Amino acid sequence: MKYALVTGASRGIGRAISIKLAEQGYNILINFKSNEAEANKTAEMVRGKNMLAELLKFDVSRKNEVDEVLGQWIEKNKENSIEILVNNAGVREDALMMWMTEDQWKNVLGSSLDAFYYVSRHVLGGMLANKYGRIVNVVSLSGIKGMPGQTNYSAAKAGIIGATKALAQEVARRGITVNAVAPGFIRTDMTQDLNEQELKNLIPMKRFGEPEEVADAVVFLASVQASYITGTVLSINGGLYT
């Protein structure tokens, strides 16, 4: 049985990706940190596509939790394979650098950079053995352009972009692709505190994007049709370029 693991899948972009991958015939491993009610809603939507959905509760930034939950699932499901990994989980804790606390720095980098390492390392073994896999990392316009008040978030996402390009070269000969999508302003819980009316004037399309528009791009990069695309970063931002 083939599975896709989506981190941070309880809401927003992660939920949309989970549903779209289920439509492509993948059973979904739904990672979440705390909001079990919303994770269960995602699971029901996946099951509505006639695919299996399993909840995996762990904090992607904590090695012991990743090892215990994800590591044990892989150990108990050796006959099944995780063909697709979407590293989507991440947090924003915005502040100007001069007022940014050490916790704000560590939390944001941990939820992206540490998580990429801890989760990808577990999944890579099976992909290498099967000589097939798709890893898609959800980064951000902030990691390309840099955004004031987001030094931590920009650093985290820029780091993942570098890691994407490096890992892609390491595993390309084994039939594994590693790509990233860089959303701009997408209408999710993470952007609900932003002034949409003001910010959309900066966007040539004059609107925020929808989670499904990011999910469609992720599904393409995770498909067989994208087998000759690796190490790339696809911007999804309505024309809001640097």
N, C-alpha and C positions, 0 to 999 in steps of 0.2 A: 504494500500500500504506500502511496506517495503522499508526503506531507509537506506543508509550508509552515514555517515558524515565523510569526509576526510579533515583534516585541512592541509593547505599548499599544495593544490592540483593542483596548476596551472602548475607545471613543475616537472620534475625529478621523484623521488620515489613516491610522492603524485599522480602524473598523472598516473603512471603505476598501482598503487593500485586502483585508480578510475576505470580504464578500466577493470582490472581483476575482480573487484567486480561487475561491470555491466555485465560482461560475466556470472556471477553466478546468475543473475536475480534481482540485486538490483538497484533501482533508486539512484542516487548519488547527495548528497549535496556537492558542490565544494566550500570549503572555500579558500579565497585568501585575501591578504592584500592590494596589489596595482596594480599588473600586470593583468589588466582585459583582455588584448588581449590574453595572454597565458591561462588564465582561460577559456576564450571562446573556445580556441582550445581544451582544455580538455573536455569541455562540448560537443563539436561537435563529439569528438571521442566516448564519452559515448553514445550519441544519435545514433551513427553509430552501436551500439550494440543493438539498439531498446529499450533502457531504457531512462527514464526521467533524465534530468540533470538540477539542479538549482544552480545559483551562490549565495553565501553568502559572502559578502565583510565585513570583520571585522578583526581587529588586535587581535589575540588570547591573547595577553598579557594585554589588556585593558578591565577591567571588564565592563565598561559602554557600550563598543561596542559589547561585547559578549552578555550582557543582552538585548541590544536593538535589535540586528539582530537575533541571535540564539533564544533568549527567545521569541521574537515575532513570529518567524516561528513555534516554538513548540506550542505556544498558539493558533495560527491560523490553525494548522494542527493536532488537537487532534484525528482525525480519522486515522491518519497515524502514523507509529512508526519508530523511528530510532533504528534499531536492531543492527547496527554496528557503532562503533566510532573508527576511526583511528586517534590518536593524532600524527600527522606527522610533523606539523609546527615547525620550529626552525631556529635559526640563529647562525652563527659562527662569532666571532670577536676576532681572535687570537692575542695574545700578551704575552710576558713574564710577569710574575706576577709583577715584580718590575716596569714595565712600563704600566701596565694595568690601564686604567682609570675607574672611578666609573661607567660611562655610559656603558663601555664595559662589566663590570661585571653585571650590572642590566639588560641590554638589553638581554644578553644571558640567564640569569636565568629566566627572565620574559617570554621569548618566549617559554620556556620549562616548568618550574615549575608552574609559575602563570597560564599559559595557560592550563596545565593539570587540575588544580583545577577549573578554571572558566568554561571551556568547559564540562568537565566530570560531574560536578555537575548538569548542566542543563539536560544532557542526561540521567543520572542515574534514575531520577524519573520515566520516562516512562519504562525503562528496569525493574525496581523493580515492577512496577504495572503489567507488562506483564509476569513477571517471566521468562524472557529470554533476553539475551544481550551478545554482544561481544565487549570488549574494547581491542584494540591492540595499544600499545605505541611504537613508533619508537625511539629507544635510539641510542647507538653508542658503538663501540669498545672503544672509548675514555672514556665512563662511566664505563667500566669494568677494563681496563688496566691503564687509565690515560695517557695523552699525553702531553709532554712538549710544552709550548706555548698555551695550551688549558685548563688552570686551571679553567676558567669560564665554558667552554663547558663540561669538565669532571665532574665538580661539578653538573651541571644541569642534565646531563644524568644519573649520579649515583643517584641523588635524585629521578628521575623518576623510576629507577629500584627499589628503596626502596618503593616508593609509589605503584608501581605495585604489589609487594608482599603483602603489607598491605591491599590494597583495595580488592585484590583477596580473602582474607580470610573474609572480611566483607560481601561480596555479593555472595559467592559461593552457599549458601543454596537457593538462589533465581534464580538459573539457569543462572547466569551471570559469564562469565569468563573474567579474566583480565591478559593479557600476554604482553610481549615485544619482539621486534626483535632488535638485535644489529648489524647493518651493519658495515663492515669494510670499505675498500676503494671501493666506488661505483662510477662509471663514471656518474657524474651529474654536474650541474652548481656549486654546492657547493664545488666540488673537482677540478674544472678546473684550479685553481691556484697552485695546488700541482704538484710536479715533478713525473709524473707517471712512467717514465722510471726508475728512481732511486728507488721509493717506491715498485714497483712490484717485485723487487728482494728480498724483505723481505717476500713476500707472497709465500707459497708453490705452489700454482697454477700458479704463475708467471703472474698474470693479475689482473686488477680491475674487480669488479663485475658490473653487469648491473642492472638498476632499476627493470626490470621485474623479476629478480631472488629474489629480496627482496619482491616484490609484491606477488609472488607465495606463499611464506612463510606466509605472512600476510593473504592471502585468506584462507589458510589452518587453521590458528589459529582462523579465523573468521567463520569457518564452523561448521555445526552440528557434523561433524566427529571428531572435536577436543573438544568435550563436557566434557571430563575428564582431560583436560589439563588446568591448571590455576596457576597463580603465577610464571610462568617460563619465562626465558630470552633465546631466541634462537639466537645464534651467526651465522651471515652470512658473513664470512670473508675469504673464500678461504684457511682456515687452519692457519690463522694468530692469534694464541692463545697467551695468556699472559704467 
